Amino acid sequence: MAETRANGMAIAVIDDGRVAYVQAYGARNAKGDPLQTDTVMYGASLTKTVMAYSTLTLVDQGKLDLDAPLADYLDRPLLSYGEARFTLQLLR
């Protein structure tokens, strides 16, 4: 935290799909209130990195082809899902 000048950070360790450890460190605001494990924090573009890493991991495992249309991995046409979430076949 000192090196990056971060005021606070939270850590969660996930082991085999279960939360094994959660801890918060530092302050959550300018007043110096302590950061809690349930404090909502701005994630910036972290999700882009996680998505890219996850996608390329599936490519390395041979479960995803970057040149294949996404429709190839769906049970039915994308528009038929409406607002509901859909499950990609490769994640089953």
C-alpha positions in Angstrom: 0.0 0.0 0.0 2.8 2.4 0.8 4.5 1.8 -2.6 1.3 2.6 -4.6 0.1 5.2 -2.1 -3.2 3.3 -1.7 -5.3 4.4 1.2 -6.8 0.9 1.6 -7.2 -2.5 0.1 -9.3 -5.6 0.6 -8.1 -9.1 -0.1 -10.2 -12.3 -0.6 -8.6 -15.7 -1.1 -10.8 -18.2 -3.0 -9.9 -21.8 -2.6 -11.8 -24.4 -4.6 -14.7 -22.1 -5.1 -15.0 -21.1 -1.4 -14.0 -17.9 0.3 -11.1 -19.0 2.5 -9.9 -15.6 3.8 -11.2 -12.0 3.7 -9.4 -9.0 5.2 -9.5 -5.3 4.7 -6.7 -2.9 5.5 -6.3 0.9 5.7 -8.9 3.7 5.3 -12.0 3.8 3.2 -12.3 7.6 2.9 -10.5 10.9 3.6 -11.8 11.0 7.2 -9.8 7.9 7.9 -12.7 5.6 8.6 -11.5 2.0 8.5 -12.0 0.0 5.4 -14.4 -2.9 6.0 -14.7 -6.2 4.1 -18.1 -5.2 2.9 -17.1 -1.7 1.8 -18.1 -1.0 -1.8 -15.1 0.1 -3.8 -14.6 1.4 -7.3 -13.1 -1.3 -9.5 -12.0 0.8 -12.4 -11.3 -1.4 -15.4 -10.3 -4.5 -13.4 -13.1 -6.5 -14.9 -11.5 -6.1 -18.3 -8.3 -7.7 -17.1 -10.2 -10.5 -15.4 -12.3 -11.2 -18.5 -9.2 -11.2 -20.7 -7.3 -13.5 -18.4 -10.3 -15.9 -18.1 -10.8 -15.9 -21.9 -7.2 -16.7 -22.6 -7.1 -19.4 -20.0 -10.0 -21.1 -21.8 -8.1 -20.7 -25.1 -5.0 -22.4 -23.5 -7.3 -25.2 -22.3 -8.6 -25.7 -25.8 -12.2 -24.9 -24.6 -12.4 -21.6 -26.6 -11.4 -20.6 -30.1 -10.9 -16.9 -30.5 -11.8 -17.2 -34.2 -15.1 -19.0 -33.7 -18.3 -17.0 -33.5 -19.8 -16.6 -30.0 -23.0 -18.1 -31.4 -21.2 -21.4 -31.8 -21.1 -21.7 -28.0 -24.7 -20.9 -27.3 -27.6 -23.3 -27.0 -29.8 -21.1 -29.0 -29.7 -17.7 -30.8 -28.5 -14.8 -28.5 -31.6 -12.7 -29.1 -33.9 -15.5 -27.8 -32.4 -15.1 -24.3 -33.9 -11.7 -23.9 -32.9 -10.1 -20.6 -32.1 -13.5 -19.0 -28.5 -14.6 -18.5 -27.2 -17.3 -20.8 -24.7 -20.1 -20.1 -21.9 -20.8 -22.5 -21.5 -24.4 -23.3 -17.7 -24.3 -22.6 -18.3 -23.3 -19.0 -20.3 -26.4 -18.1 
